[in-house]
Amino acid sequence: MAHHGPLNLHIHPAAGTVGDLAMRRPHAVKVLQRHGIDFCCGGGKALDEACAAVGVGVQTLLDEVTAVENRGQGGQRWDTAPLPALIDHILATHHEGLAEELDRIVAMAERVLTVHGPKDFERLSNLYEVTVQLRADLLPHLAAEETTLFPAVRAANRAAAQAAIAGMVAEHEAVGALLARASELTGHYTVPEGACATWRALWHGLQELDADLRQHIHLENNVLFARLRAEA
C-alpha cells in the first residue's frame, strides 16, 4: 500500500469532524480506535467533542497521528481517488468473504451457547442474538450496494446513487449499535479465563469483524457518500 507522508494540516481542531480526520489522514484510524473514538457512524461528531468525551486532548491525539504517520504505518487516501477505484477497494477488502465470515461467527456463537450456556446463559444467548441480527442486517445491505448503489456510481447516475444511499446511513448506524453491544457483552473482547478454543476463536473473530466493519462503514459514510452528496 502506498505511503503518503505526514499531512501538516493547519486547521483549528474544532473546525473538523472525526470523519474528516479519518478521511484526510488515514493513519488516524489506528489512533482513534486506540482511544475508543467512533470514526464510522460517529464520524460527523466534532473532533474536539469526541476527544473530550474520552478524556484526551485534541493536540495530544493529533500528535499521536503524526507519530504514526512518521513511522510509515500505511494508510491509503481515498477522498481523492477515482470513485470506481474506491468501490473496487471496498468490494475486494470488505465485501469479499464477509458473508462466509458472518456464517462462521454465527455458528461459533451457537456452539459456545450450546456447550457453555449453563455457565453464562444470559450473556452468551444475547451475544448469539447479536450475531444473528448482524448477519440479517448486513446480507441484504451488501446486496443492495452491489446491485444498485455501486453500479449507479460506476454509470455516473448520480440521481440513482443519491436515492440508493438515502437509507444506507441508518442501516450503518444499526450495525454500529450491534457492534457496540457485542463489544459490551464480550468485555471489549477480553477472553474469559479457561475459555475453550471455540470460545476464544469467537471473541477473536468478533474483534476482527468489528475493526473491519468500522473501516468499511467509514469508507462509505465519510468518503463515498460524502463525495456523492458533494457532487449533487
C-alpha positions, 0 to 999 in steps of 0.5 A: 500500500502506498505511503503518503507522508505526514499531512501538516494540516493547519486547521483549528481542531474544532473546525473538523469532524472525526470523519474528516480526520479519518478521511484526510489522514488515514493513519488516524484510524489506528489512533482513534480506535486506540482511544475508543473514538467512533470514526464510522457512524460517529464520524460527523461528531466534532473532533474536539467533542469526541476527544473530550468525551474520552478524556484526551486532548485534541493536540495530544491525539493529533500528535499521536497521528503524526507519530504514526504517520512518521513511522510509515504505518500505511494508510491509503487516501481515498477522498481523492481517488477515482470513485470506481477505484474506491468501490473496487477497494471496498468490494475486494477488502470488505465485501469479499468473504464477509458473508462466509465470515458472518456464517462462521461467527454465527455458528461459533456463537451457537456452539459456545451457547450450546456447550457453555450456556449453563455457565453464562446463559444470559450473556452468551444467548444475547451475544448469539442474538447479536450475531444473528441480527448482524448477519440479517442486517448486513446480507441484504445491505451488501446486496443492495450496494452491489446491485444498485448503489455501486453500479449507479456510481460506476454509470455516473447516475448520480440521481440513482446513487443519491436515492440508493444511499438515502437509507444506507446511513441508518442501516450503518448506524444499526450495525454500529449499535450491534457492534457496540453491544457485542463489544459490551457483552464480550468485555471489549473482547477480553477472553474469559479465563479457561475459555475453550478454543471455540470460545476464544476463536469467537471473541477473536473473530468478533474483534476482527469483524468489528475493526473491519466493519468500522473501516468499511462503514467509514469508507462509505459514510465519510468518503463515498457518500460524502463525495456523492452528496458533494457532487449533487 
